Amino acid sequence: MSPVAIEVDGLSFGYAGRPLLQELSFRVAAGEIFGLVGADGAGKSTTLRLVIGQLPASAGELQVLGQAPSEPGLRSQLAYMPQGFGLYPDLSIHENLFFFADLHGLSTQAAERHIADLLQRTGLVGFEERRAGQLSGGMMQKLALACALVTEPRVMVLDEPTTGVDPVSRRAFWHLLEGVRAEGVAILYATANQQEAARCDRVGFLENGRLVRQGTPAELASLPDALLLRVTGPGARGLRKVLRELAEVRWVFPLGAQLHVWMQPHSDVATFRQHLARLAPGLRAEPIAPSLNDVALHNLSLASEGATP
């Protein structure tokens, strides 16, 4: 078992008499990415600000590397990437990195050596003199990560760092992040993106200031009593409304050119396939394991019907 880097137990926070977070409990181990997942306003950013010591808790216990978040000794071991990256647009990539290195008291020699390594790892070699304000979203993201890693932190706290970034840049960012995790860094990652959540080692779903579910993505995507089919083939997406009228179908969601079809309890897949063959002979229907995104849509649909997920 890896040592616990972030320990949260019964954490609560309120402002002006209004509770914003209520009795959160979770742990993040060294070398683990813990995804804090929720919609806007769920309390993700507030939780991160408590973890880095920007806000005081109203109740509960919170430790980072065995210390209170406000301890000055944590500053060099804890990195934070807010939604607004906090880079200086008029400074070059190289100047931004040196500024953060100097801010944390690194010697010139140590800074030079470490920055050269970070530029190589993030693919920013050759762009050192480009101003941050002239970077694409993906490159700015890489620079923000490099600045956060200047001090070789043991804990990283990231607040929706890929918002507004294209899918290719998002994948590149996650490749870098997985390398950081492999070095034993504990990462607390806030996101509203279910695909990103699926890449985390463990996930906690935050709703209205409460952690309602947590576990591995596989555990959270498991719905033993529900059956999900993937319908593929020419024109599959165009049959969404027709399939919804079948007695054995509960919900239908499009995903690209295919459909994800949730079946009614105890429905027969063979009967559904027969109906499908009559509607469009070239289509196929296969059972699949649901993703976190599938489960989120499933639970939202249940809630809209007045049921409890």
Backbone bond lengths (Angstrom), bond angles and torsions (degrees), N, CA, C in turn:
res aa  C-N    CA-C-N  psi(-1)  N-CA   C-N-CA  omega(-1)  CA-C   N-CA-C  phi
1 M - - - 1.465 - - 1.535 109.67 -
2 S 1.348 115.73 132.36 1.457 120.44 177.10 1.528 109.53 -75.10
3 P 1.334 117.46 148.62 1.464 119.61 178.97 1.520 111.40 -64.42
4 V 1.332 116.19 149.25 1.468 121.73 179.01 1.524 108.54 -76.49
5 A 1.337 116.32 128.59 1.468 121.14 179.99 1.532 111.27 -99.75
6 I 1.330 116.96 -38.28 1.468 122.09 177.61 1.527 107.76 -124.71
7 E 1.325 116.43 125.92 1.465 120.99 -179.67 1.521 109.13 -127.32
8 V 1.324 115.39 118.92 1.463 122.57 -178.14 1.521 107.75 -121.53
9 D 1.336 116.86 126.69 1.462 120.76 -175.44 1.526 109.92 -139.09
10 G 1.339 116.28 109.19 1.458 121.05 177.27 1.517 114.05 65.05
11 L 1.323 117.83 31.83 1.461 122.51 -173.68 1.525 111.26 -73.95
12 S 1.334 115.95 129.34 1.460 121.69 177.20 1.519 109.11 -132.68
13 F 1.344 114.73 152.71 1.470 120.13 178.14 1.514 108.75 -152.85
14 G 1.327 115.04 137.81 1.456 120.25 177.58 1.513 110.71 -139.25
15 Y 1.329 115.01 163.41 1.462 120.15 -179.74 1.525 108.54 -140.60
16 A 1.333 115.88 128.78 1.471 121.95 179.74 1.528 111.63 53.09
17 G 1.333 115.31 40.68 1.449 120.48 177.78 1.514 115.26 79.59
18 R 1.320 116.81 2.87 1.470 120.59 -178.81 1.522 109.42 -107.33
19 P 1.333 119.39 121.71 1.461 120.96 178.80 1.529 110.88 -72.21
20 L 1.336 115.85 128.02 1.466 121.07 178.77 1.525 111.80 -106.15
21 L 1.339 116.52 -34.71 1.460 122.22 176.05 1.512 108.34 -130.49
22 Q 1.330 117.15 138.22 1.455 120.24 -175.95 1.525 111.22 -131.75
23 E 1.320 115.66 110.98 1.468 125.06 169.90 1.533 112.90 52.12
24 L 1.332 115.91 54.18 1.468 119.81 176.04 1.521 110.00 -78.32
25 S 1.314 116.25 138.39 1.466 122.00 175.54 1.530 108.67 -140.42
26 F 1.318 116.36 121.81 1.460 121.36 174.32 1.517 109.04 -164.02
27 R 1.342 115.69 166.05 1.455 121.52 179.27 1.517 109.75 -135.41
28 V 1.327 115.03 147.08 1.461 121.10 175.86 1.519 107.58 -125.59
29 A 1.315 116.42 122.70 1.463 121.47 -177.90 1.524 110.75 -90.08
30 A 1.315 116.28 161.54 1.467 121.50 173.26 1.526 108.64 -60.46
31 G 1.335 116.81 137.09 1.452 120.79 179.80 1.513 114.02 74.71
32 E 1.339 117.40 22.28 1.464 121.75 -177.82 1.522 109.87 -127.27
33 I 1.341 116.34 142.76 1.460 122.03 170.35 1.519 107.83 -103.89
34 F 1.337 115.94 116.25 1.463 121.65 176.83 1.515 107.53 -105.16
35 G 1.338 117.52 118.98 1.449 121.76 -179.85 1.516 111.56 -91.33
36 L 1.323 115.83 123.22 1.464 121.70 174.05 1.528 106.02 -98.77
37 V 1.325 116.48 106.64 1.465 122.07 -166.95 1.520 110.13 -111.98
38 G 1.333 115.45 132.56 1.455 119.11 177.42 1.509 111.23 -178.47
39 A 1.313 116.02 164.23 1.462 121.69 178.10 1.521 110.06 -74.32
40 D 1.326 116.74 170.00 1.465 121.01 175.06 1.521 109.21 -57.74
41 G 1.326 116.18 133.94 1.455 120.88 179.84 1.510 114.83 87.90
42 A 1.343 117.03 0.20 1.471 119.57 -179.18 1.517 112.29 -73.57
43 G 1.344 117.62 -22.83 1.461 121.31 -179.94 1.519 114.21 116.83
44 K 1.331 117.95 12.98 1.459 120.74 -176.23 1.533 111.42 -64.54
45 S 1.332 116.86 -52.59 1.467 120.02 -176.97 1.522 111.60 -63.89
46 T 1.319 116.57 -37.77 1.468 120.01 178.01 1.529 110.49 -62.28
47 T 1.336 116.80 -42.33 1.470 120.49 178.16 1.521 110.74 -60.63
48 L 1.336 117.01 -44.27 1.461 119.84 -179.58 1.520 111.42 -64.17
49 R 1.314 116.96 -38.99 1.468 119.91 -179.90 1.532 111.27 -66.79
50 L 1.306 117.72 -30.84 1.467 120.67 173.09 1.523 110.62 -67.81
51 V 1.338 116.54 -41.87 1.464 120.84 -178.04 1.522 111.47 -63.97
52 I 1.332 117.83 -35.95 1.467 119.65 -178.65 1.526 112.55 -90.23
53 G 1.333 116.93 1.34 1.460 119.88 174.74 1.505 115.37 86.60
54 Q 1.333 118.33 12.98 1.463 120.19 177.84 1.526 112.25 -77.93
55 L 1.334 116.14 -24.57 1.460 121.22 179.58 1.529 109.09 -127.86
56 P 1.329 117.53 146.52 1.467 120.43 175.30 1.520 110.74 -89.73
57 A 1.312 117.49 138.93 1.464 121.47 178.63 1.523 110.48 -71.24
58 S 1.335 115.98 148.56 1.466 120.70 174.23 1.518 110.82 -80.28
59 A 1.346 116.34 -32.61 1.462 121.48 -179.66 1.519 108.50 -160.47
60 G 1.326 115.33 161.49 1.450 120.27 177.17 1.516 113.08 97.26
61 E 1.332 115.45 179.00 1.458 122.45 -177.78 1.523 110.28 -116.95
62 L 1.337 115.84 141.58 1.460 121.96 178.66 1.523 108.94 -146.58
63 Q 1.327 115.43 123.22 1.464 120.59 177.38 1.521 109.91 -133.04
64 V 1.325 114.94 141.82 1.465 122.68 174.70 1.518 107.34 -122.57
65 L 1.308 116.09 117.85 1.471 121.78 -176.32 1.526 110.43 55.14
66 G 1.340 115.82 38.00 1.456 121.47 176.86 1.514 114.99 77.16
67 Q 1.335 118.17 9.53 1.458 121.65 -178.05 1.528 110.16 -127.83
68 A 1.323 115.15 161.37 1.458 119.96 172.32 1.530 108.82 -67.17
69 P 1.337 119.08 142.64 1.464 121.06 -177.03 1.529 114.30 -58.43
70 S 1.332 117.02 -24.28 1.464 120.66 -178.20 1.524 113.45 -79.79
71 E 1.341 118.26 -6.22 1.464 120.75 -177.74 1.528 110.82 -63.56
72 P 1.340 118.11 126.78 1.474 120.75 -179.44 1.521 113.28 -58.88
73 G 1.325 117.19 -29.63 1.463 120.14 -178.32 1.517 113.99 -66.40
74 L 1.334 117.11 -14.39 1.472 120.32 179.83 1.523 112.62 -80.80
75 R 1.314 118.22 -16.45 1.464 120.65 -170.04 1.519 112.73 -55.31
76 S 1.321 117.43 -41.36 1.464 119.79 -177.06 1.524 112.71 -81.74
77 Q 1.337 116.73 -10.23 1.470 120.33 -177.54 1.523 113.11 -105.45
78 L 1.335 115.83 -2.49 1.459 121.51 -174.40 1.524 108.97 -126.64
79 A 1.326 117.07 123.27 1.467 122.15 178.73 1.523 109.16 -112.75
80 Y 1.340 115.56 142.74 1.467 121.23 -177.07 1.522 109.06 -131.95
81 M 1.335 116.09 127.84 1.467 121.90 173.44 1.515 108.28 -114.14
82 P 1.340 118.55 103.12 1.468 120.53 178.02 1.524 110.27 -75.57
83 Q 1.333 115.89 174.15 1.465 120.00 178.70 1.519 111.24 -61.04
84 G 1.322 116.97 -44.17 1.460 121.09 170.94 1.518 106.57 -89.00
85 F 1.329 117.75 115.06 1.453 120.88 -164.39 1.530 114.69 -62.47
86 G 1.329 119.10 -21.12 1.451 120.14 176.80 1.513 113.62 77.68
87 L 1.337 117.75 21.30 1.459 120.82 176.02 1.523 109.43 -82.37
88 Y 1.324 114.76 163.61 1.454 120.12 -179.97 1.522 108.62 -101.34
89 P 1.355 118.30 108.33 1.468 121.27 -171.69 1.516 114.47 -63.37
90 D 1.356 118.02 -26.36 1.464 120.13 -178.59 1.522 112.64 -84.57
91 L 1.346 116.95 -8.93 1.456 120.67 177.90 1.522 109.48 -94.48
92 S 1.312 116.37 150.00 1.465 120.90 176.85 1.527 109.95 -73.94
93 I 1.315 115.60 171.09 1.468 120.88 175.15 1.518 109.86 -54.83
94 H 1.335 116.24 -48.60 1.466 121.32 -178.31 1.519 110.70 -62.06
95 E 1.335 116.86 -43.27 1.467 120.81 -177.81 1.526 111.10 -67.71
96 N 1.324 117.79 -38.74 1.463 119.81 176.56 1.524 111.10 -60.75
97 L 1.334 116.08 -45.44 1.466 119.73 -179.53 1.522 111.39 -63.16
98 F 1.339 117.04 -42.29 1.464 119.67 179.51 1.522 111.40 -67.62
99 F 1.335 116.62 -34.94 1.461 119.41 177.98 1.527 110.59 -60.71
100 F 1.348 116.54 -47.00 1.463 119.93 -179.39 1.530 111.28 -67.72
101 A 1.319 117.11 -35.67 1.466 120.18 176.98 1.524 110.67 -64.25
102 D 1.341 116.68 -43.54 1.467 121.14 179.75 1.521 110.59 -67.63
103 L 1.341 116.41 -36.90 1.463 120.97 179.54 1.527 111.03 -59.74
104 H 1.342 115.91 -33.17 1.462 120.28 -179.11 1.530 112.65 -96.90
105 G 1.320 117.02 10.20 1.462 120.93 171.84 1.511 116.34 78.84
106 L 1.342 118.54 20.42 1.467 120.14 177.44 1.525 109.89 -73.12
107 S 1.307 116.45 141.43 1.461 120.21 175.25 1.522 109.51 -67.32
108 T 1.322 116.72 159.87 1.468 120.89 -179.45 1.517 110.89 -59.49
109 Q 1.320 117.01 -42.06 1.461 120.73 -179.36 1.527 111.45 -64.93
110 A 1.341 116.40 -45.57 1.463 120.10 179.52 1.520 110.90 -65.31
111 A 1.343 116.34 -39.64 1.458 120.53 179.36 1.526 111.02 -63.37
112 E 1.328 117.07 -44.88 1.469 121.33 179.63 1.524 110.87 -58.19
113 R 1.316 115.41 -46.75 1.460 120.35 -177.18 1.529 111.15 -65.77
114 H 1.332 116.12 -44.29 1.455 120.25 -176.65 1.524 111.33 -71.52
115 I 1.318 117.35 -39.65 1.467 121.10 -179.74 1.522 110.74 -65.54
116 A 1.328 117.30 -39.32 1.469 120.22 177.78 1.527 110.40 -59.76
117 D 1.330 116.37 -40.08 1.461 120.45 178.66 1.531 111.25 -67.44
118 L 1.336 117.02 -41.88 1.464 120.96 -179.33 1.523 111.78 -66.48
119 L 1.325 117.26 -39.24 1.469 120.62 177.55 1.523 110.37 -61.71
120 Q 1.328 116.31 -39.00 1.453 120.57 179.66 1.525 110.55 -68.05
121 R 1.314 116.79 -45.72 1.472 121.37 -176.77 1.524 112.31 -65.58
122 T 1.318 117.32 -35.51 1.463 120.74 -176.39 1.528 113.17 -91.99
123 G 1.325 117.44 -1.77 1.461 120.13 178.96 1.509 113.90 74.11
124 L 1.329 117.58 24.85 1.461 121.61 -178.82 1.530 112.78 -98.79
125 V 1.313 117.32 3.86 1.468 120.44 176.46 1.522 109.02 -61.58
126 G 1.323 115.76 133.01 1.458 121.05 -177.80 1.519 113.30 97.76
127 F 1.338 116.10 -11.90 1.468 120.55 -179.24 1.538 110.82 -116.45
128 E 1.316 117.30 14.62 1.462 121.22 -170.94 1.525 113.57 -55.85
129 E 1.343 117.67 -34.38 1.465 120.78 -174.64 1.523 113.03 -92.99
130 R 1.322 117.55 1.04 1.464 119.87 178.76 1.525 109.58 -76.62
131 R 1.324 116.07 135.41 1.462 120.23 179.69 1.533 110.79 -68.75
132 A 1.324 115.05 144.63 1.470 120.00 -178.78 1.522 111.52 -59.66
133 G 1.334 116.83 -35.05 1.453 120.63 -179.33 1.517 113.92 -68.05
134 Q 1.333 117.29 -11.89 1.465 121.91 -179.77 1.525 112.13 -102.79
135 L 1.327 116.92 5.43 1.458 120.43 -176.86 1.527 111.37 -84.60
136 S 1.322 116.14 152.18 1.460 120.91 170.85 1.530 108.82 -70.34
137 G 1.325 116.05 167.95 1.463 119.33 179.48 1.513 112.64 -59.30
138 G 1.341 116.70 -40.45 1.457 120.28 -179.97 1.514 113.17 -66.09
139 M 1.352 116.58 -41.87 1.461 120.28 179.97 1.527 110.98 -70.24
140 M 1.321 116.78 -37.03 1.469 119.37 177.62 1.530 110.25 -63.77
141 Q 1.309 115.01 -37.99 1.454 120.96 177.01 1.532 111.22 -61.16
142 K 1.324 116.08 -44.27 1.469 120.84 177.53 1.519 111.01 -62.72
143 L 1.335 116.33 -41.59 1.466 119.69 178.70 1.523 110.88 -64.53
144 A 1.335 117.03 -40.92 1.467 120.32 178.87 1.523 110.48 -61.40
145 L 1.334 116.94 -41.32 1.460 120.56 178.31 1.519 110.44 -65.44
146 A 1.336 117.00 -42.68 1.465 120.46 179.28 1.529 110.63 -61.35
147 C 1.350 117.00 -41.77 1.468 120.10 178.62 1.528 110.92 -63.51
148 A 1.326 116.48 -37.89 1.462 120.65 179.43 1.529 111.35 -67.48
149 L 1.341 116.79 -28.02 1.463 121.00 -176.16 1.530 113.32 -92.21
150 V 1.321 117.30 0.31 1.468 120.85 -176.34 1.521 111.77 -55.26
151 T 1.336 116.64 -39.05 1.467 119.61 -176.06 1.524 113.42 -89.23
152 E 1.338 117.52 6.57 1.464 121.97 -175.72 1.527 110.71 52.49
153 P 1.343 117.56 60.63 1.465 121.83 -175.75 1.529 112.08 -68.47
154 R 1.318 115.43 158.14 1.462 121.81 174.76 1.526 111.29 -96.06
155 V 1.338 116.59 -17.01 1.458 122.37 179.71 1.527 108.13 -135.51
156 M 1.352 115.64 134.45 1.459 120.77 175.23 1.528 109.19 -123.05
157 V 1.331 115.52 138.17 1.456 122.59 179.07 1.526 106.94 -123.74
158 L 1.331 117.16 116.81 1.459 122.26 -172.82 1.529 110.22 -121.67
159 D 1.331 115.89 126.23 1.460 121.52 -176.82 1.531 110.09 -106.37
160 E 1.334 116.28 96.30 1.466 123.68 178.55 1.535 112.21 44.46
161 P 1.334 118.00 56.50 1.468 120.33 -173.14 1.519 114.70 -69.55
162 T 1.340 119.37 -17.06 1.464 120.22 -176.59 1.524 113.05 -102.96
163 T 1.331 117.96 11.36 1.463 120.54 178.82 1.524 110.46 -60.16
164 G 1.320 116.98 127.58 1.453 121.18 177.82 1.511 115.19 80.91
165 V 1.335 117.03 6.30 1.465 121.23 -178.33 1.523 109.22 -100.30
166 D 1.330 116.82 143.87 1.457 120.69 -177.55 1.535 110.60 -68.00
167 P 1.346 117.97 158.32 1.474 121.72 -176.00 1.519 114.41 -57.71
168 V 1.337 117.96 -36.30 1.467 120.33 -179.52 1.529 109.90 -65.77
169 S 1.335 116.53 -45.41 1.469 120.28 178.61 1.518 111.34 -65.92
170 R 1.339 116.19 -34.31 1.466 119.55 178.10 1.523 110.67 -64.16
171 R 1.336 116.82 -43.13 1.472 119.82 178.04 1.513 111.13 -63.30
172 A 1.342 116.89 -40.68 1.466 120.52 178.73 1.523 111.14 -63.55
173 F 1.330 116.60 -39.77 1.458 120.90 178.40 1.523 110.82 -62.68
174 W 1.339 116.04 -43.81 1.458 119.51 -179.75 1.528 111.84 -66.98
175 H 1.312 116.82 -32.39 1.472 119.19 175.48 1.528 109.90 -62.15
176 L 1.325 116.65 -41.73 1.465 120.77 177.25 1.532 110.32 -65.18
177 L 1.319 115.57 -41.94 1.462 120.25 -176.91 1.527 111.12 -65.23
178 E 1.311 116.92 -37.56 1.466 120.07 178.41 1.523 111.22 -66.29
179 G 1.322 116.42 -31.02 1.468 119.76 173.79 1.510 111.92 -67.08
180 V 1.330 116.56 -38.19 1.470 121.39 177.26 1.525 109.85 -64.90
181 R 1.326 116.56 -44.10 1.468 120.35 178.21 1.522 110.70 -59.51
182 A 1.334 117.08 -41.04 1.467 121.22 -178.46 1.525 112.10 -62.34
183 E 1.327 117.06 -19.98 1.463 121.20 177.60 1.524 112.29 -85.88
184 G 1.345 116.89 2.88 1.463 120.41 176.03 1.507 114.96 94.53
185 V 1.340 117.64 9.54 1.465 120.59 179.56 1.534 109.46 -79.87
186 A 1.322 116.59 135.33 1.467 121.83 174.53 1.520 108.21 -84.59
187 I 1.342 116.74 132.40 1.460 120.81 -174.95 1.531 109.36 -126.13
188 L 1.332 115.91 123.16 1.459 122.80 172.30 1.519 106.76 -104.40
189 Y 1.346 116.83 116.71 1.461 122.60 -167.64 1.522 109.91 -122.80
190 A 1.328 117.12 113.25 1.461 120.89 178.32 1.521 109.77 -91.92
191 T 1.326 116.43 133.81 1.455 121.04 -178.88 1.524 110.22 -156.39
192 A 1.334 114.96 154.96 1.459 121.06 170.00 1.520 110.55 -106.75
193 N 1.334 116.28 2.24 1.461 122.67 -174.31 1.527 110.58 -93.82
194 Q 1.331 116.94 118.55 1.464 120.56 -177.38 1.528 112.05 -67.31
195 Q 1.329 118.23 -31.63 1.460 120.42 178.53 1.524 110.80 -66.98
196 E 1.319 116.34 -38.65 1.465 119.45 175.60 1.526 110.26 -67.15
197 A 1.316 116.66 -40.19 1.460 120.09 178.99 1.521 111.06 -57.71
198 A 1.330 116.42 -37.50 1.463 120.55 -178.92 1.520 112.53 -66.19
199 R 1.334 117.89 -18.18 1.466 121.46 -179.88 1.524 112.18 -88.83
200 C 1.333 116.78 -7.86 1.465 120.80 179.66 1.532 109.97 -79.67
201 D 1.332 116.06 157.73 1.464 120.38 176.21 1.522 111.01 -71.71
202 R 1.317 115.84 -42.19 1.462 121.21 175.31 1.524 107.94 -140.24
203 V 1.338 115.12 158.35 1.457 120.87 -173.27 1.523 109.21 -136.89
204 G 1.333 115.97 142.06 1.452 121.53 170.81 1.516 108.98 -123.73
205 F 1.340 117.19 126.31 1.457 121.59 179.66 1.524 109.68 -91.91
206 L 1.327 114.70 122.36 1.456 122.01 -177.11 1.528 109.30 -105.89
207 E 1.336 116.14 123.24 1.461 121.64 178.99 1.524 109.03 -133.56
208 N 1.328 114.99 120.71 1.472 120.61 178.25 1.526 112.02 51.25
209 G 1.328 115.55 43.23 1.455 120.29 175.01 1.509 115.97 80.23
210 R 1.339 117.32 7.95 1.458 121.23 178.53 1.519 110.76 -124.97
211 L 1.331 116.26 141.71 1.454 120.57 172.27 1.527 107.86 -82.43
212 V 1.323 116.21 110.60 1.461 119.81 -173.73 1.521 112.61 -93.37
213 R 1.330 117.57 -26.69 1.468 121.83 179.08 1.514 108.15 -151.75
214 Q 1.325 116.49 145.89 1.455 119.68 171.11 1.518 109.95 -153.40
215 G 1.330 114.99 152.24 1.460 121.86 -178.01 1.514 109.47 160.64
216 T 1.312 117.21 -170.40 1.454 120.43 176.07 1.531 108.69 -73.32
217 P 1.338 118.02 157.20 1.471 119.04 176.30 1.521 112.46 -55.28
218 A 1.339 117.74 -38.55 1.470 120.39 179.83 1.523 110.96 -64.28
219 E 1.341 117.01 -41.89 1.461 120.36 179.01 1.531 111.11 -64.00
220 L 1.320 116.46 -42.28 1.457 120.49 -175.98 1.521 112.76 -75.33
221 A 1.334 115.99 -22.16 1.470 119.71 178.89 1.522 112.07 -89.62
222 S 1.327 117.49 -0.36 1.458 121.07 -177.63 1.531 110.87 -83.66
223 L 1.325 115.41 122.57 1.469 121.66 174.70 1.523 107.18 -129.78
224 P 1.334 117.80 85.40 1.469 121.65 -171.58 1.522 114.60 -57.20
225 D 1.325 117.41 -30.68 1.473 119.97 -174.70 1.525 112.79 -97.30
226 A 1.355 117.03 7.94 1.457 120.25 -178.41 1.525 109.87 -117.31
227 L 1.325 115.93 146.70 1.464 121.38 -179.51 1.526 109.00 -120.58
228 L 1.344 115.07 125.62 1.459 121.82 179.48 1.520 109.21 -116.41
229 L 1.348 116.31 130.58 1.462 121.91 177.00 1.526 109.83 -114.26
230 R 1.325 115.08 145.28 1.463 120.83 171.92 1.528 107.84 -104.01
231 V 1.323 116.02 122.65 1.462 121.57 179.25 1.526 108.32 -105.23
232 T 1.327 116.42 121.54 1.461 121.95 -177.64 1.525 110.17 -130.03
233 G 1.324 114.39 163.21 1.458 120.04 178.38 1.513 110.69 127.51
234 P 1.334 117.26 172.08 1.474 121.26 -177.49 1.530 112.24 -59.06
235 G 1.332 115.43 125.78 1.462 120.39 175.85 1.506 115.43 75.64
236 A 1.339 117.84 15.30 1.472 119.92 -177.01 1.526 111.65 -59.18
237 R 1.312 116.79 -45.02 1.466 120.16 -175.43 1.533 111.82 -60.46
238 G 1.326 116.47 -32.96 1.456 120.34 -177.98 1.518 114.32 -70.08
239 L 1.331 117.32 -10.87 1.469 120.70 -178.85 1.527 113.02 -95.75
240 R 1.319 117.36 10.25 1.469 120.06 -174.74 1.536 111.64 -55.74
241 K 1.313 117.74 -50.35 1.469 120.29 -176.32 1.528 111.29 -67.01
242 V 1.339 116.73 -37.02 1.470 120.46 -179.54 1.527 110.26 -65.58
243 L 1.333 117.02 -43.73 1.465 120.48 -177.42 1.524 111.67 -66.52
244 R 1.325 116.14 -32.42 1.469 119.35 -179.87 1.533 111.78 -63.01
245 E 1.325 117.34 -20.98 1.458 120.52 -178.22 1.530 112.98 -84.86
246 L 1.347 117.13 -9.47 1.460 120.03 -179.91 1.528 110.23 -72.21
247 A 1.315 116.55 141.81 1.463 121.24 -175.00 1.522 112.66 -62.80
248 E 1.352 117.40 -32.53 1.465 120.01 -176.22 1.532 113.40 -86.02
249 V 1.336 117.14 0.23 1.466 121.49 -177.66 1.524 110.18 -103.04
250 R 1.345 115.24 133.80 1.463 119.63 178.76 1.529 111.59 -99.60
251 W 1.352 117.00 -52.97 1.458 121.07 179.23 1.519 108.90 -140.93
252 V 1.321 116.16 152.58 1.463 122.39 176.82 1.519 108.36 -132.70
253 F 1.341 116.61 128.78 1.459 121.42 178.69 1.525 109.40 -127.09
254 P 1.334 117.94 131.57 1.465 119.97 176.35 1.522 111.11 -77.25
255 L 1.308 116.32 145.05 1.457 122.20 174.87 1.525 106.87 -142.26
256 G 1.328 115.79 97.19 1.451 119.35 -173.93 1.519 109.53 65.13
257 A 1.339 116.25 -129.16 1.468 121.18 -179.56 1.526 112.66 -88.42
258 Q 1.337 116.84 -2.81 1.470 120.25 -177.12 1.524 111.05 -109.99
259 L 1.315 115.72 175.42 1.459 122.10 176.64 1.521 110.01 -124.06
260 H 1.325 116.13 142.70 1.456 121.81 170.10 1.526 106.97 -106.85
261 V 1.319 115.77 120.38 1.463 122.15 -172.08 1.525 109.46 -115.61
262 W 1.340 116.11 116.18 1.468 121.21 173.81 1.522 108.26 -86.83
263 M 1.323 115.99 127.03 1.456 121.31 -177.35 1.529 111.37 -90.43
264 Q 1.324 115.50 154.38 1.460 121.04 173.82 1.534 109.53 -66.19
265 P 1.349 118.16 152.36 1.471 120.11 177.24 1.527 111.60 -54.51
266 H 1.315 115.35 136.53 1.471 123.39 176.10 1.538 112.93 63.86
267 S 1.330 117.52 20.77 1.461 119.66 177.86 1.524 110.35 -77.85
268 D 1.317 115.63 161.40 1.459 121.81 -174.74 1.530 109.80 -104.58
269 V 1.333 116.30 120.22 1.462 120.87 -178.91 1.529 110.84 -64.99
270 A 1.340 117.24 -37.38 1.464 120.55 -179.21 1.530 111.00 -61.26
271 T 1.319 116.22 -40.63 1.475 120.03 178.65 1.522 110.55 -65.14
272 F 1.334 116.41 -41.52 1.470 120.30 177.88 1.529 110.31 -61.58
273 R 1.318 117.14 -42.31 1.467 119.97 179.58 1.530 111.69 -63.81
274 Q 1.313 116.40 -36.42 1.465 119.31 176.87 1.530 111.12 -63.30
275 H 1.333 116.29 -43.87 1.460 120.15 176.29 1.524 110.74 -61.40
276 L 1.315 115.65 -41.26 1.460 120.55 -178.71 1.531 110.51 -64.48
277 A 1.309 116.98 -41.00 1.467 121.34 -179.61 1.529 111.15 -63.58
278 R 1.322 117.14 -34.94 1.459 119.74 177.90 1.531 111.53 -71.89
279 L 1.354 115.80 -35.58 1.462 119.62 -179.04 1.529 111.94 -73.78
280 A 1.325 116.83 -42.37 1.466 121.85 -177.34 1.523 107.86 -156.88
281 P 1.314 118.31 101.11 1.475 122.37 -173.17 1.529 114.91 -57.46
282 G 1.337 118.79 -23.92 1.466 119.98 -175.54 1.511 115.09 -87.58
283 L 1.306 118.80 2.04 1.470 121.07 -176.38 1.523 111.83 -89.49
284 R 1.351 114.89 153.08 1.466 122.30 179.05 1.526 109.22 -125.47
285 A 1.324 115.85 147.41 1.473 121.38 177.26 1.523 108.67 -131.52
286 E 1.350 115.54 120.93 1.461 120.79 -178.67 1.524 110.28 -130.48
287 P 1.344 118.27 137.60 1.470 120.57 174.51 1.529 110.67 -64.21
288 I 1.318 117.19 139.53 1.468 122.05 177.92 1.526 109.32 -134.69
289 A 1.328 114.92 157.72 1.463 120.47 173.12 1.530 108.11 -77.98
290 P 1.318 118.56 130.40 1.472 119.85 -178.79 1.522 112.13 -68.55
291 S 1.325 115.08 147.17 1.458 121.89 172.67 1.525 108.91 -88.81
292 L 1.339 116.89 173.91 1.461 119.56 176.12 1.525 110.84 -61.37
293 N 1.338 116.39 -35.99 1.458 119.84 178.72 1.531 110.51 -65.57
294 D 1.340 116.71 -41.40 1.462 120.36 176.71 1.527 110.77 -60.09
295 V 1.321 116.37 -43.83 1.460 120.52 -178.43 1.532 110.77 -66.32
296 A 1.357 116.10 -37.81 1.461 119.15 177.99 1.526 110.76 -61.78
297 L 1.337 117.67 -43.27 1.461 121.26 177.74 1.529 110.92 -65.95
298 H 1.334 116.04 -39.25 1.467 121.21 176.92 1.524 110.53 -58.95
299 N 1.337 116.75 -47.66 1.461 120.56 -177.03 1.530 112.07 -69.70
300 L 1.345 116.57 -35.91 1.465 119.49 176.43 1.522 110.66 -64.56
301 S 1.319 116.01 -39.41 1.471 120.28 178.50 1.523 111.03 -65.71
302 L 1.348 116.30 -40.62 1.454 119.75 175.81 1.519 111.32 -60.89
303 A 1.334 115.24 -44.03 1.457 119.82 -178.29 1.524 110.83 -64.01
304 S 1.333 116.90 -37.93 1.464 120.05 179.69 1.530 111.74 -66.48
305 E 1.335 115.90 -22.77 1.471 121.00 177.25 1.530 111.89 -90.76
306 G 1.350 115.31 -0.17 1.450 119.24 179.30 1.511 114.44 84.95
307 A 1.361 116.55 12.11 1.465 120.51 178.37 1.517 109.50 -96.28
308 T 1.327 116.82 167.11 1.468 123.13 178.99 1.499 109.39 -102.98
309 P 1.393 118.76 126.30 1.461 120.61 177.81 1.512 111.71 -60.32
